[in-house]
Amino acid sequence: MKERLKELEQKIGYTFRDFSLLEQAMMHSSYTNEKHLPKNRCNERLEFLGDAVLELVSSEFLFKGSPKMPEGELTKTRASMVCEPSLALCARDISLGSYLLLGKGEEATGGRKRDSVTSDALEALIGAVYLDGGFTNAKEFIHKFVLTDLEDKKLFYDSKTILQEMVQAEKGGKVTYRLVGAEGPDHDRTFAVEVLVADAVCGEGKGRSKKAAEQQAAYKAILSLRKQR
């Protein structure tokens, strides 16, 4: 496992002085439960800390980057930037799920790909970097891996809303989603969905939940509609 985590260090461009912090950041509660380790050994405490650091850094980023944005809009934008789907996208960029220590049950039910698990692990990793290297290193990590490609990320995790607004603006008819398939066992299913605009298929998506498949279908529909313009 140590070699795998050394690989993660190289990927994020940060070397831990206290390597046990990185190990703890990747330790899911299902693993500590299974190994009968103390509850405080899992990554939940680091996640709590990382969440606070992330909130401060993203708040400063918005405050300085959008000097005329009112408080209510700042709050709303920050919430969407650091919401679970957005953080899970960031975690996916560095294949964070593949480095997690999971219990057998969590592993069998697809925990490595679950948004809630990977987004929490990303916050725990931020907490670990903060404890190990201080605020500057944590801030650098957040800017590099979370506060990048924000427009693209927003387009993805908010794609259903954006597609609806695009179609309404062009009076293009009704947007509907149609489940066209599901495969795999109950605990590890993949859903396939089509999105229709005025009864014409505009995008297809796959995901581990119907909602995720709909988001991907909407994202592809947006890209398709933009090309047509």
Beta strands, then each sheet from edge to edge (+ up, - down):
strand 1: 175-183
strand 2: 190-197
strand 3: 200-207
sheet 1: 1+ 2- 3+
end
